[in-house]
Amino acid sequence: MSANELFDPARLKKYNINGPRYTSYPTALTFSGLSEPAPLEKALSVTQASGVSLYVHIPFCHSLCYYCGCNKIVTRHQEKADRYLDYLEKEIQRRAPAFRHRKAEQIHLGGGTPGFLTEQQQTRLAGMLKSAFDVVSDAEMSIEIDPRRTTPAYLRHLASLGYNRLSIGVQDTDYRVQEAINRVQSTSHIATLVDCARSAGFKSVNLDLIYGLPHQTADTFASTLAAVKAMAPERISLFSYAHLPERFAAQRKIKDEWLPSAQVKTGLMKQAITSLTQAGYEMIGMDHFALPSDELAEAQRNKKLHRNFQGYTTRGDLDLLGLGVSSISAAGNAYLQNPKTLNDYYGKLDSNEEVAEKGVFLSPSDLLRRYVIQQLMCNLAVDFAATEALFGIQFRHHFEPELAALKEFEEDGLLQVTGTGIEVFPSARLFIRIICMTFDAYLKGSAAIQHRYSRVI
């Protein structure tokens, strides 16, 4: 796969349109109110998963990053986290019995800023999870941190609790860019944290980068990439900044004229992909990179990669239980989402109501289309025979309109449809979201929904 193929100008111009990231199918924008009195229990009654992955949402941040579109609460009042943990404990005690015969193999803390919690609060949370769930001794425990609020001592404390994977929000190392997004942080301090994480026992470090931020140029981003490569993280996430000020109020503080042009932004992406792959990283899916020895790279080579709300992961055989405000569970044949505000979340727990506020139970057609989209997103391929064996269909007959729609992609050199399946060429991986949209029944005839998503690049 050459850079010229990956960044063919005609393809970029034609296919850089809006579309879902497909961390789920159906996507969260399609979720609606629930009528089931016990939706999680209903979903678990049909699951084939033997284990569970726990996701805990910590919504608090000490300060507002202007680019961020996450569900968050900006506060400097640490005691708010104590109250939140009280309610989180209620939810854990309510949810845990449904998983009494299941091993918890993964724990992930996201946000917001999970590092908002003090060491004592982290100890309390880890104890709550481990006392309520059967957490295996070698569980993958990961946490996202803000380097501005993290010390080496804090990382050592997390390691003592069992955390072994760390994700650090770098975004960009240039001061002017950092100032424009209200996230000024020291590159040398980040490097110190990476070194500390390794010495403390973390087995993997991921660094997040964003391209398309205000004032980014090829020169400034080259410096960012050089700094990140020097830290040699096991994984790197490369995300496109989606400027949607009509949806996210904080982004209104970023002036349109500060943003790189579409041409410059595409150049930044090309620069990053070229730089990281030349440094020995393997491109995972459409927006992750990993060293060849990392589990994520191995999973991709073995076609065992999976995609969920945290991005690409190695464990697709686990149900996902979301805990905390706005969190999403993916269990059995359902997606279930908790309320997005603290008042609503606390209110449901106080009144002993079902915590999940909205979601969707997948129909047989949804399950089939989710499988096809997952295969494309993770493996760049769909095997007709394997799909037919799982779902009892004749692929070419069932998806006759979709296969006809793929002909345009085929003519443009993005993929090929053979007698045995669909194969997306590696040079077309940047457009995999657009290809997947062909199989998305919820987008058909709904341009309004489509434009609620970000552009591919």
Contacts in CASP RR format, 6 or more apart in sequence:
PFRMAT RR
TARGET T0000
AUTHOR 0000-0000-0000
METHOD contacts of the structure
MODEL  1
MSANELFDPARLKKYNINGPRYTSYPTALTFSGLSEPAPLEKALSVTQAS
GVSLYVHIPFCHSLCYYCGCNKIVTRHQEKADRYLDYLEKEIQRRAPAFR
HRKAEQIHLGGGTPGFLTEQQQTRLAGMLKSAFDVVSDAEMSIEIDPRRT
TPAYLRHLASLGYNRLSIGVQDTDYRVQEAINRVQSTSHIATLVDCARSA
GFKSVNLDLIYGLPHQTADTFASTLAAVKAMAPERISLFSYAHLPERFAA
QRKIKDEWLPSAQVKTGLMKQAITSLTQAGYEMIGMDHFALPSDELAEAQ
RNKKLHRNFQGYTTRGDLDLLGLGVSSISAAGNAYLQNPKTLNDYYGKLD
SNEEVAEKGVFLSPSDLLRRYVIQQLMCNLAVDFAATEALFGIQFRHHFE
PELAALKEFEEDGLLQVTGTGIEVFPSARLFIRIICMTFDAYLKGSAAIQ
HRYSRVI
1 425 0 8 1.000
1 426 0 8 1.000
1 427 0 8 1.000
2 427 0 8 1.000
3 270 0 8 1.000
3 273 0 8 1.000
3 274 0 8 1.000
5 427 0 8 1.000
6 270 0 8 1.000
6 273 0 8 1.000
6 427 0 8 1.000
6 429 0 8 1.000
6 430 0 8 1.000
7 266 0 8 1.000
7 267 0 8 1.000
7 270 0 8 1.000
8 427 0 8 1.000
11 412 0 8 1.000
11 414 0 8 1.000
11 428 0 8 1.000
11 431 0 8 1.000
12 266 0 8 1.000
12 457 0 8 1.000
14 412 0 8 1.000
15 431 0 8 1.000
15 434 0 8 1.000
15 456 0 8 1.000
16 262 0 8 1.000
16 266 0 8 1.000
16 455 0 8 1.000
16 456 0 8 1.000
16 457 0 8 1.000
17 434 0 8 1.000
17 455 0 8 1.000
17 456 0 8 1.000
18 450 0 8 1.000
18 451 0 8 1.000
18 452 0 8 1.000
18 453 0 8 1.000
18 454 0 8 1.000
18 455 0 8 1.000
18 456 0 8 1.000
19 433 0 8 1.000
19 434 0 8 1.000
19 437 0 8 1.000
19 450 0 8 1.000
19 453 0 8 1.000
19 454 0 8 1.000
19 455 0 8 1.000
19 456 0 8 1.000
20 27 0 8 1.000
20 29 0 8 1.000
20 433 0 8 1.000
20 436 0 8 1.000
20 437 0 8 1.000
20 440 0 8 1.000
20 443 0 8 1.000
20 453 0 8 1.000
21 433 0 8 1.000
21 453 0 8 1.000
21 454 0 8 1.000
22 307 0 8 1.000
22 373 0 8 1.000
22 377 0 8 1.000
22 433 0 8 1.000
22 436 0 8 1.000
23 307 0 8 1.000
23 308 0 8 1.000
23 309 0 8 1.000
23 310 0 8 1.000
23 311 0 8 1.000
24 308 0 8 1.000
24 309 0 8 1.000
24 328 0 8 1.000
24 330 0 8 1.000
24 335 0 8 1.000
24 370 0 8 1.000
25 366 0 8 1.000
25 369 0 8 1.000
25 370 0 8 1.000
25 373 0 8 1.000
25 374 0 8 1.000
25 440 0 8 1.000
26 335 0 8 1.000
26 360 0 8 1.000
26 362 0 8 1.000
26 366 0 8 1.000
26 370 0 8 1.000
26 442 0 8 1.000
27 442 0 8 1.000
27 453 0 8 1.000
28 328 0 8 1.000
28 335 0 8 1.000
28 337 0 8 1.000
29 449 0 8 1.000
29 452 0 8 1.000
29 453 0 8 1.000
30 360 0 8 1.000
30 442 0 8 1.000
30 449 0 8 1.000
31 335 0 8 1.000
31 337 0 8 1.000
31 358 0 8 1.000
31 359 0 8 1.000
31 360 0 8 1.000
32 358 0 8 1.000
32 359 0 8 1.000
32 360 0 8 1.000
33 357 0 8 1.000
33 358 0 8 1.000
33 359 0 8 1.000
34 336 0 8 1.000
34 354 0 8 1.000
34 356 0 8 1.000
34 357 0 8 1.000
34 358 0 8 1.000
34 359 0 8 1.000
36 42 0 8 1.000
36 354 0 8 1.000
36 361 0 8 1.000
37 354 0 8 1.000
38 354 0 8 1.000
39 334 0 8 1.000
39 336 0 8 1.000
39 354 0 8 1.000
39 356 0 8 1.000
39 359 0 8 1.000
39 361 0 8 1.000
40 95 0 8 1.000
40 98 0 8 1.000
40 329 0 8 1.000
40 331 0 8 1.000
40 334 0 8 1.000
40 336 0 8 1.000
40 356 0 8 1.000
41 98 0 8 1.000
42 334 0 8 1.000
42 361 0 8 1.000
43 329 0 8 1.000
43 331 0 8 1.000
43 332 0 8 1.000
43 333 0 8 1.000
43 334 0 8 1.000
43 336 0 8 1.000
43 361 0 8 1.000
44 98 0 8 1.000
44 99 0 8 1.000
44 319 0 8 1.000
44 331 0 8 1.000
44 332 0 8 1.000
46 332 0 8 1.000
46 333 0 8 1.000
47 319 0 8 1.000
47 331 0 8 1.000
47 332 0 8 1.000
47 333 0 8 1.000
48 332 0 8 1.000
49 102 0 8 1.000
49 317 0 8 1.000
49 318 0 8 1.000
49 319 0 8 1.000
49 331 0 8 1.000
49 332 0 8 1.000
50 102 0 8 1.000
50 103 0 8 1.000
50 317 0 8 1.000
51 99 0 8 1.000
51 102 0 8 1.000
51 103 0 8 1.000
51 104 0 8 1.000
51 105 0 8 1.000
51 317 0 8 1.000
51 318 0 8 1.000
51 319 0 8 1.000
52 99 0 8 1.000
52 102 0 8 1.000
52 103 0 8 1.000
52 104 0 8 1.000
52 105 0 8 1.000
52 133 0 8 1.000
52 318 0 8 1.000
52 319 0 8 1.000
52 320 0 8 1.000
52 321 0 8 1.000
53 104 0 8 1.000
53 105 0 8 1.000
53 106 0 8 1.000
53 107 0 8 1.000
53 108 0 8 1.000
53 315 0 8 1.000
53 318 0 8 1.000
53 319 0 8 1.000
53 320 0 8 1.000
53 321 0 8 1.000
54 104 0 8 1.000
54 106 0 8 1.000
54 107 0 8 1.000
54 108 0 8 1.000
54 129 0 8 1.000
54 133 0 8 1.000
54 321 0 8 1.000
54 322 0 8 1.000
54 323 0 8 1.000
55 108 0 8 1.000
55 110 0 8 1.000
55 309 0 8 1.000
55 310 0 8 1.000
55 320 0 8 1.000
55 321 0 8 1.000
55 322 0 8 1.000
55 323 0 8 1.000
55 327 0 8 1.000
55 328 0 8 1.000
56 88 0 8 1.000
56 107 0 8 1.000
56 108 0 8 1.000
56 109 0 8 1.000
56 110 0 8 1.000
56 114 0 8 1.000
56 125 0 8 1.000
56 129 0 8 1.000
56 322 0 8 1.000
56 323 0 8 1.000
56 324 0 8 1.000
56 327 0 8 1.000
57 71 0 8 1.000
57 110 0 8 1.000
57 111 0 8 1.000
57 112 0 8 1.000
57 322 0 8 1.000
57 323 0 8 1.000
57 324 0 8 1.000
57 325 0 8 1.000
57 326 0 8 1.000
57 327 0 8 1.000
57 338 0 8 1.000
58 81 0 8 1.000
58 84 0 8 1.000
58 109 0 8 1.000
58 110 0 8 1.000
58 111 0 8 1.000
58 112 0 8 1.000
58 113 0 8 1.000
58 114 0 8 1.000
58 115 0 8 1.000
58 116 0 8 1.000
58 117 0 8 1.000
59 71 0 8 1.000
59 72 0 8 1.000
59 73 0 8 1.000
59 84 0 8 1.000
59 111 0 8 1.000
59 112 0 8 1.000
59 324 0 8 1.000
59 325 0 8 1.000
59 326 0 8 1.000
59 342 0 8 1.000
60 72 0 8 1.000
60 73 0 8 1.000
60 74 0 8 1.000
60 75 0 8 1.000
60 80 0 8 1.000
60 81 0 8 1.000
60 84 0 8 1.000
60 112 0 8 1.000
60 113 0 8 1.000
60 116 0 8 1.000
61 72 0 8 1.000
61 73 0 8 1.000
61 74 0 8 1.000
61 75 0 8 1.000
61 112 0 8 1.000
61 113 0 8 1.000
61 116 0 8 1.000
61 146 0 8 1.000
62 74 0 8 1.000
62 75 0 8 1.000
62 76 0 8 1.000
62 113 0 8 1.000
62 116 0 8 1.000
62 146 0 8 1.000
62 148 0 8 1.000
62 149 0 8 1.000
63 74 0 8 1.000
63 182 0 8 1.000
63 183 0 8 1.000
64 72 0 8 1.000
64 74 0 8 1.000
64 182 0 8 1.000
64 250 0 8 1.000
65 181 0 8 1.000
65 182 0 8 1.000
65 183 0 8 1.000
65 250 0 8 1.000
66 180 0 8 1.000
66 181 0 8 1.000
66 182 0 8 1.000
66 183 0 8 1.000
66 250 0 8 1.000
66 251 0 8 1.000
66 253 0 8 1.000
66 254 0 8 1.000
67 171 0 8 1.000
67 181 0 8 1.000
67 183 0 8 1.000
67 210 0 8 1.000
67 213 0 8 1.000
67 241 0 8 1.000
67 250 0 8 1.000
67 251 0 8 1.000
67 254 0 8 1.000
68 248 0 8 1.000
68 250 0 8 1.000
69 244 0 8 1.000
69 247 0 8 1.000
69 248 0 8 1.000
69 250 0 8 1.000
69 251 0 8 1.000
70 111 0 8 1.000
70 112 0 8 1.000
71 111 0 8 1.000
71 112 0 8 1.000
71 325 0 8 1.000
71 326 0 8 1.000
71 340 0 8 1.000
72 111 0 8 1.000
72 112 0 8 1.000
72 113 0 8 1.000
73 80 0 8 1.000
73 112 0 8 1.000
73 342 0 8 1.000
78 116 0 8 1.000
78 118 0 8 1.000
81 116 0 8 1.000
81 117 0 8 1.000
81 118 0 8 1.000
81 121 0 8 1.000
82 121 0 8 1.000
84 325 0 8 1.000
84 342 0 8 1.000
85 121 0 8 1.000
85 124 0 8 1.000
85 125 0 8 1.000
85 128 0 8 1.000
87 324 0 8 1.000
87 345 0 8 1.000
87 346 0 8 1.000
87 349 0 8 1.000
88 125 0 8 1.000
88 128 0 8 1.000
88 323 0 8 1.000
88 324 0 8 1.000
89 128 0 8 1.000
90 349 0 8 1.000
91 323 0 8 1.000
91 324 0 8 1.000
91 349 0 8 1.000
91 355 0 8 1.000
92 128 0 8 1.000
92 129 0 8 1.000
92 132 0 8 1.000
92 323 0 8 1.000
93 132 0 8 1.000
94 349 0 8 1.000
94 355 0 8 1.000
95 321 0 8 1.000
95 323 0 8 1.000
95 355 0 8 1.000
96 132 0 8 1.000
96 133 0 8 1.000
99 133 0 8 1.000
99 134 0 8 1.000
99 321 0 8 1.000
100 134 0 8 1.000
102 134 0 8 1.000
102 319 0 8 1.000
103 134 0 8 1.000
103 135 0 8 1.000
103 136 0 8 1.000
104 129 0 8 1.000
104 133 0 8 1.000
104 134 0 8 1.000
104 135 0 8 1.000
104 136 0 8 1.000
104 139 0 8 1.000
105 136 0 8 1.000
105 139 0 8 1.000
105 140 0 8 1.000
105 315 0 8 1.000
105 318 0 8 1.000
106 139 0 8 1.000
106 140 0 8 1.000
106 141 0 8 1.000
106 142 0 8 1.000
106 315 0 8 1.000
106 318 0 8 1.000
107 129 0 8 1.000
107 135 0 8 1.000
107 139 0 8 1.000
107 140 0 8 1.000
107 141 0 8 1.000
107 142 0 8 1.000
108 141 0 8 1.000
108 142 0 8 1.000
108 143 0 8 1.000
108 310 0 8 1.000
109 115 0 8 1.000
109 125 0 8 1.000
109 142 0 8 1.000
109 143 0 8 1.000
109 144 0 8 1.000
110 143 0 8 1.000
110 144 0 8 1.000
111 144 0 8 1.000
112 144 0 8 1.000
113 144 0 8 1.000
113 145 0 8 1.000
113 146 0 8 1.000
113 149 0 8 1.000
114 143 0 8 1.000
114 144 0 8 1.000
114 145 0 8 1.000
115 122 0 8 1.000
115 143 0 8 1.000
115 144 0 8 1.000
115 145 0 8 1.000
115 146 0 8 1.000
115 149 0 8 1.000
115 150 0 8 1.000
115 154 0 8 1.000
116 149 0 8 1.000
117 125 0 8 1.000
119 154 0 8 1.000
119 157 0 8 1.000
122 157 0 8 1.000
122 158 0 8 1.000
122 161 0 8 1.000
123 157 0 8 1.000
123 161 0 8 1.000
126 161 0 8 1.000
126 162 0 8 1.000
129 135 0 8 1.000
139 162 0 8 1.000
140 164 0 8 1.000
140 165 0 8 1.000
140 315 0 8 1.000
141 161 0 8 1.000
141 162 0 8 1.000
141 163 0 8 1.000
141 164 0 8 1.000
141 165 0 8 1.000
142 163 0 8 1.000
142 164 0 8 1.000
142 165 0 8 1.000
142 166 0 8 1.000
142 167 0 8 1.000
143 158 0 8 1.000
143 163 0 8 1.000
143 165 0 8 1.000
143 166 0 8 1.000
143 167 0 8 1.000
144 167 0 8 1.000
144 168 0 8 1.000
144 169 0 8 1.000
145 155 0 8 1.000
145 166 0 8 1.000
145 167 0 8 1.000
145 168 0 8 1.000
145 169 0 8 1.000
145 193 0 8 1.000
146 169 0 8 1.000
147 168 0 8 1.000
147 169 0 8 1.000
147 170 0 8 1.000
147 185 0 8 1.000
147 186 0 8 1.000
147 189 0 8 1.000
147 190 0 8 1.000
147 193 0 8 1.000
148 183 0 8 1.000
148 184 0 8 1.000
148 185 0 8 1.000
150 193 0 8 1.000
152 192 0 8 1.000
152 193 0 8 1.000
152 196 0 8 1.000
152 200 0 8 1.000
155 166 0 8 1.000
155 193 0 8 1.000
155 196 0 8 1.000
155 197 0 8 1.000
155 200 0 8 1.000
155 202 0 8 1.000
156 196 0 8 1.000
156 200 0 8 1.000
158 166 0 8 1.000
158 200 0 8 1.000
159 197 0 8 1.000
159 200 0 8 1.000
159 201 0 8 1.000
159 202 0 8 1.000
163 202 0 8 1.000
164 201 0 8 1.000
164 202 0 8 1.000
164 203 0 8 1.000
164 204 0 8 1.000
165 202 0 8 1.000
165 203 0 8 1.000
165 204 0 8 1.000
165 205 0 8 1.000
165 206 0 8 1.000
166 197 0 8 1.000
166 202 0 8 1.000
166 204 0 8 1.000
166 205 0 8 1.000
166 206 0 8 1.000
167 205 0 8 1.000
167 206 0 8 1.000
167 207 0 8 1.000
167 208 0 8 1.000
167 237 0 8 1.000
168 190 0 8 1.000
168 193 0 8 1.000
168 194 0 8 1.000
168 205 0 8 1.000
168 206 0 8 1.000
168 207 0 8 1.000
168 208 0 8 1.000
169 207 0 8 1.000
169 208 0 8 1.000
170 185 0 8 1.000
170 190 0 8 1.000
170 207 0 8 1.000
170 208 0 8 1.000
170 209 0 8 1.000
170 224 0 8 1.000
170 228 0 8 1.000
171 177 0 8 1.000
171 178 0 8 1.000
171 181 0 8 1.000
171 183 0 8 1.000
171 208 0 8 1.000
171 209 0 8 1.000
171 210 0 8 1.000
171 213 0 8 1.000
172 178 0 8 1.000
172 181 0 8 1.000
172 209 0 8 1.000
172 210 0 8 1.000
172 213 0 8 1.000
172 216 0 8 1.000
172 220 0 8 1.000
172 221 0 8 1.000
172 224 0 8 1.000
173 187 0 8 1.000
173 223 0 8 1.000
173 224 0 8 1.000
173 227 0 8 1.000
173 228 0 8 1.000
174 215 0 8 1.000
174 216 0 8 1.000
174 220 0 8 1.000
174 221 0 8 1.000
174 223 0 8 1.000
174 224 0 8 1.000
175 184 0 8 1.000
176 215 0 8 1.000
176 220 0 8 1.000
177 213 0 8 1.000
177 214 0 8 1.000
177 215 0 8 1.000
177 216 0 8 1.000
177 220 0 8 1.000
178 184 0 8 1.000
178 185 0 8 1.000
180 213 0 8 1.000
180 214 0 8 1.000
180 215 0 8 1.000
180 254 0 8 1.000
180 258 0 8 1.000
181 213 0 8 1.000
181 214 0 8 1.000
181 254 0 8 1.000
182 253 0 8 1.000
187 227 0 8 1.000
190 207 0 8 1.000
190 231 0 8 1.000
191 227 0 8 1.000
191 230 0 8 1.000
191 231 0 8 1.000
194 205 0 8 1.000
194 207 0 8 1.000
194 231 0 8 1.000
194 233 0 8 1.000
197 205 0 8 1.000
198 205 0 8 1.000
204 234 0 8 1.000
204 235 0 8 1.000
204 294 0 8 1.000
204 295 0 8 1.000
205 231 0 8 1.000
205 233 0 8 1.000
205 234 0 8 1.000
205 235 0 8 1.000
206 233 0 8 1.000
206 234 0 8 1.000
206 235 0 8 1.000
206 236 0 8 1.000
206 237 0 8 1.000
207 228 0 8 1.000
207 231 0 8 1.000
207 233 0 8 1.000
207 235 0 8 1.000
207 236 0 8 1.000
207 237 0 8 1.000
208 236 0 8 1.000
208 237 0 8 1.000
208 239 0 8 1.000
209 224 0 8 1.000
209 225 0 8 1.000
209 228 0 8 1.000
209 236 0 8 1.000
209 237 0 8 1.000
209 238 0 8 1.000
209 239 0 8 1.000
209 272 0 8 1.000
210 238 0 8 1.000
210 239 0 8 1.000
210 240 0 8 1.000
210 241 0 8 1.000
211 221 0 8 1.000
211 238 0 8 1.000
211 239 0 8 1.000
211 240 0 8 1.000
211 241 0 8 1.000
211 265 0 8 1.000
211 268 0 8 1.000
211 269 0 8 1.000
211 272 0 8 1.000
212 240 0 8 1.000
212 241 0 8 1.000
212 259 0 8 1.000
212 260 0 8 1.000
212 265 0 8 1.000
212 268 0 8 1.000
213 241 0 8 1.000
213 259 0 8 1.000
214 254 0 8 1.000
214 255 0 8 1.000
214 258 0 8 1.000
214 259 0 8 1.000
215 258 0 8 1.000
216 260 0 8 1.000
216 264 0 8 1.000
216 268 0 8 1.000
217 260 0 8 1.000
217 264 0 8 1.000
218 264 0 8 1.000
218 267 0 8 1.000
218 268 0 8 1.000
218 271 0 8 1.000
221 268 0 8 1.000
221 271 0 8 1.000
221 272 0 8 1.000
222 271 0 8 1.000
222 275 0 8 1.000
225 271 0 8 1.000
225 272 0 8 1.000
225 275 0 8 1.000
225 276 0 8 1.000
228 236 0 8 1.000
229 275 0 8 1.000
229 276 0 8 1.000
229 279 0 8 1.000
234 290 0 8 1.000
234 291 0 8 1.000
234 294 0 8 1.000
235 288 0 8 1.000
235 289 0 8 1.000
235 290 0 8 1.000
235 291 0 8 1.000
235 294 0 8 1.000
235 296 0 8 1.000
236 276 0 8 1.000
236 281 0 8 1.000
236 288 0 8 1.000
236 289 0 8 1.000
236 290 0 8 1.000
237 287 0 8 1.000
237 288 0 8 1.000
237 289 0 8 1.000
238 269 0 8 1.000
238 272 0 8 1.000
238 273 0 8 1.000
238 276 0 8 1.000
238 287 0 8 1.000
238 288 0 8 1.000
238 289 0 8 1.000
239 287 0 8 1.000
240 265 0 8 1.000
240 269 0 8 1.000
240 287 0 8 1.000
240 454 0 8 1.000
240 455 0 8 1.000
240 456 0 8 1.000
240 457 0 8 1.000
241 259 0 8 1.000
242 454 0 8 1.000
242 455 0 8 1.000
243 251 0 8 1.000
243 254 0 8 1.000
243 256 0 8 1.000
243 259 0 8 1.000
244 251 0 8 1.000
244 454 0 8 1.000
245 251 0 8 1.000
245 252 0 8 1.000
245 254 0 8 1.000
247 452 0 8 1.000
259 265 0 8 1.000
260 268 0 8 1.000
265 457 0 8 1.000
266 457 0 8 1.000
269 430 0 8 1.000
269 457 0 8 1.000
273 283 0 8 1.000
276 283 0 8 1.000
276 289 0 8 1.000
277 283 0 8 1.000
277 289 0 8 1.000
280 291 0 8 1.000
280 292 0 8 1.000
281 289 0 8 1.000
281 290 0 8 1.000
281 291 0 8 1.000
282 289 0 8 1.000
282 290 0 8 1.000
282 291 0 8 1.000
282 292 0 8 1.000
282 297 0 8 1.000
282 300 0 8 1.000
283 289 0 8 1.000
283 429 0 8 1.000
284 290 0 8 1.000
284 296 0 8 1.000
284 297 0 8 1.000
284 300 0 8 1.000
284 305 0 8 1.000
284 312 0 8 1.000
285 300 0 8 1.000
285 305 0 8 1.000
285 312 0 8 1.000
285 377 0 8 1.000
285 378 0 8 1.000
285 380 0 8 1.000
285 429 0 8 1.000
285 432 0 8 1.000
286 377 0 8 1.000
286 429 0 8 1.000
286 430 0 8 1.000
286 432 0 8 1.000
286 433 0 8 1.000
288 296 0 8 1.000
288 311 0 8 1.000
288 312 0 8 1.000
290 296 0 8 1.000
290 297 0 8 1.000
291 297 0 8 1.000
295 314 0 8 1.000
296 305 0 8 1.000
296 312 0 8 1.000
296 313 0 8 1.000
296 314 0 8 1.000
298 314 0 8 1.000
299 305 0 8 1.000
299 306 0 8 1.000
299 314 0 8 1.000
300 378 0 8 1.000
300 379 0 8 1.000
303 378 0 8 1.000
303 379 0 8 1.000
303 381 0 8 1.000
304 314 0 8 1.000
304 316 0 8 1.000
305 312 0 8 1.000
305 313 0 8 1.000
305 314 0 8 1.000
305 378 0 8 1.000
305 379 0 8 1.000
306 312 0 8 1.000
306 313 0 8 1.000
306 314 0 8 1.000
306 315 0 8 1.000
306 316 0 8 1.000
306 374 0 8 1.000
306 378 0 8 1.000
307 313 0 8 1.000
307 374 0 8 1.000
307 377 0 8 1.000
307 378 0 8 1.000
308 316 0 8 1.000
308 320 0 8 1.000
308 330 0 8 1.000
309 320 0 8 1.000
309 328 0 8 1.000
309 330 0 8 1.000
312 378 0 8 1.000
319 329 0 8 1.000
319 330 0 8 1.000
319 331 0 8 1.000
319 332 0 8 1.000
320 328 0 8 1.000
320 329 0 8 1.000
320 330 0 8 1.000
320 331 0 8 1.000
321 329 0 8 1.000
321 331 0 8 1.000
322 328 0 8 1.000
322 329 0 8 1.000
322 338 0 8 1.000
324 338 0 8 1.000
324 345 0 8 1.000
325 338 0 8 1.000
325 339 0 8 1.000
325 340 0 8 1.000
325 341 0 8 1.000
325 342 0 8 1.000
325 345 0 8 1.000
326 337 0 8 1.000
326 338 0 8 1.000
326 339 0 8 1.000
326 340 0 8 1.000
327 337 0 8 1.000
327 338 0 8 1.000
328 335 0 8 1.000
328 336 0 8 1.000
328 337 0 8 1.000
328 338 0 8 1.000
329 335 0 8 1.000
329 336 0 8 1.000
329 337 0 8 1.000
329 356 0 8 1.000
333 361 0 8 1.000
333 362 0 8 1.000
333 367 0 8 1.000
334 359 0 8 1.000
334 360 0 8 1.000
334 361 0 8 1.000
334 362 0 8 1.000
335 359 0 8 1.000
335 360 0 8 1.000
335 362 0 8 1.000
336 356 0 8 1.000
336 358 0 8 1.000
336 359 0 8 1.000
337 356 0 8 1.000
337 357 0 8 1.000
337 358 0 8 1.000
337 359 0 8 1.000
338 345 0 8 1.000
338 355 0 8 1.000
338 356 0 8 1.000
338 357 0 8 1.000
339 345 0 8 1.000
339 348 0 8 1.000
339 355 0 8 1.000
339 357 0 8 1.000
340 357 0 8 1.000
344 357 0 8 1.000
345 355 0 8 1.000
347 353 0 8 1.000
348 354 0 8 1.000
348 355 0 8 1.000
348 357 0 8 1.000
349 355 0 8 1.000
360 366 0 8 1.000
362 370 0 8 1.000
364 391 0 8 1.000
365 441 0 8 1.000
366 441 0 8 1.000
367 391 0 8 1.000
368 387 0 8 1.000
368 391 0 8 1.000
368 393 0 8 1.000
368 398 0 8 1.000
369 439 0 8 1.000
369 440 0 8 1.000
369 441 0 8 1.000
371 387 0 8 1.000
371 390 0 8 1.000
371 391 0 8 1.000
372 382 0 8 1.000
372 387 0 8 1.000
372 399 0 8 1.000
372 439 0 8 1.000
373 436 0 8 1.000
373 439 0 8 1.000
373 440 0 8 1.000
375 381 0 8 1.000
375 382 0 8 1.000
375 383 0 8 1.000
375 387 0 8 1.000
376 382 0 8 1.000
376 422 0 8 1.000
376 424 0 8 1.000
376 432 0 8 1.000
376 435 0 8 1.000
376 436 0 8 1.000
376 439 0 8 1.000
377 432 0 8 1.000
377 433 0 8 1.000
377 436 0 8 1.000
380 423 0 8 1.000
380 424 0 8 1.000
380 425 0 8 1.000
380 426 0 8 1.000
380 429 0 8 1.000
380 432 0 8 1.000
381 421 0 8 1.000
381 422 0 8 1.000
381 423 0 8 1.000
381 424 0 8 1.000
382 421 0 8 1.000
382 422 0 8 1.000
383 420 0 8 1.000
383 421 0 8 1.000
384 395 0 8 1.000
384 396 0 8 1.000
384 419 0 8 1.000
384 420 0 8 1.000
384 421 0 8 1.000
385 420 0 8 1.000
387 393 0 8 1.000
387 395 0 8 1.000
388 394 0 8 1.000
388 395 0 8 1.000
395 421 0 8 1.000
396 403 0 8 1.000
399 439 0 8 1.000
402 438 0 8 1.000
402 439 0 8 1.000
403 417 0 8 1.000
405 438 0 8 1.000
406 415 0 8 1.000
406 417 0 8 1.000
406 422 0 8 1.000
406 435 0 8 1.000
406 438 0 8 1.000
409 415 0 8 1.000
409 428 0 8 1.000
409 431 0 8 1.000
409 435 0 8 1.000
409 438 0 8 1.000
410 416 0 8 1.000
410 417 0 8 1.000
413 425 0 8 1.000
413 428 0 8 1.000
414 424 0 8 1.000
414 425 0 8 1.000
414 427 0 8 1.000
414 428 0 8 1.000
414 431 0 8 1.000
414 435 0 8 1.000
415 422 0 8 1.000
415 423 0 8 1.000
415 424 0 8 1.000
415 425 0 8 1.000
415 428 0 8 1.000
415 435 0 8 1.000
416 422 0 8 1.000
416 423 0 8 1.000
416 425 0 8 1.000
417 423 0 8 1.000
424 432 0 8 1.000
424 435 0 8 1.000
428 435 0 8 1.000
430 456 0 8 1.000
430 457 0 8 1.000
431 456 0 8 1.000
433 456 0 8 1.000
434 456 0 8 1.000
437 443 0 8 1.000
437 450 0 8 1.000
442 449 0 8 1.000
443 449 0 8 1.000
443 450 0 8 1.000
END
